[in-house]
Amino acid sequence: MLNYVDLMIASFIALISTFFLTFLVKKLAFKFNIVDFPNQRKIHKKATPRIGGLAIFIGAALGLLYLQPEHVHLLEISLGALVIVITGILDDKFDIRPIIKLSGQLIAASFLISSGLIIERVTLPFIGMIDLGVFSVLITVLWVVGITNAINLIDGLDGLATGVSTFALLSMFVMALVDLQIFAAYLSIVLIGANLGFLYHNFYPAKIYMGDTGSNFLGYMIAVISMLGLFKNIALFSFIIPVIVLAVPIFDTLFAIVRRITNKQQIMKPDNKHIHYQLLRVGFTHRQSVLIMYAFSLIFGILAILFAKASLFISLLVTCIVLVLIHILAEIAGLVMGGKRPVVDIILKMFGIRQRIISPNDHKD
């Protein structure tokens, strides 16, 4: 039975704990030189501590400790989260090789699989429930690793990953309440609180970054919550629900892969051509770019909630809206018609916004 007062108290504990812990984590980052230095690809101008995710992790844990949930997968989820956070801290400190980061993510995923938390089935219209059988483990690994890295890749502007993941968690929290997925609701609400506590320090101009410690932890937890709740939804097209919720990081990642393959670049090599950087390039300020990404995340979250309980007709209507929004994101990313942006140009003209093509590295808010 869900106790809404306890949920709010737990979220507040996570918020206030993360808020104050971030001051301590910032001091630790400087003491141990876990700092993000400016370079050609990045837009910040001064050295900034980057293990803020540690405060999010501890804050969320304290909120969850208040709720004291009992769940069959709790131990393995916790162990996986611990591995992810340790891997993130090592990466923030030593810039470890991608294969080592991937190994940490695979170990975390293996804990989930060993506990039986896997994506076993999806629901298709006119067909019904489809059992994934032997592909369940592979799909689970791809989902956990994919979402973990998607949140990591979108962490390019101050407050962006924090806000985008918060909107995703809000929509998952609402759907968990509707479906009485109590444990998923618990995890969502403490992470929302922790994110909001951290956002005070992380919004532009950021005093600290969450680093891989935070982005990987949030990505892992979002993947876990979606497996606990969204994939168990029996609605038509249920497999699309988590994709809609996480459309911004998922499609930003897919666009990056397509762009790098097209340009014959290494897929794993970072660049400054993600959607948020493209918004800076056409002349939006740092804050405006982040808020635009927030708006996309909020809209996708609302559409996912509608989609989860909709009739077939409404589901198809929501799907059409989602496809239009994805097309707009693809235009912003420069992947349509050789970089042309017909729909985006129309929207900009409607709001009287003039494009000013500038370099993200030269951007000033």
PyMOL commands that set and color helices and strands:
alter all, ss='L'
color gray80, all
select helices_A, chain A and resi 4-31+53-67+74-94+98-115+133-153+160-178+182-202+211-228+230-232+238-245+247-262+275-281+286-308+312-332+337-339+342-350+360-362
alter helices_A, ss='H'
color red, helices_A
select strands_A, chain A and resi 35-36+48-49+121-124+128-131
alter strands_A, ss='S'
color yellow, strands_A
deselect
rebuild
show_as cartoon
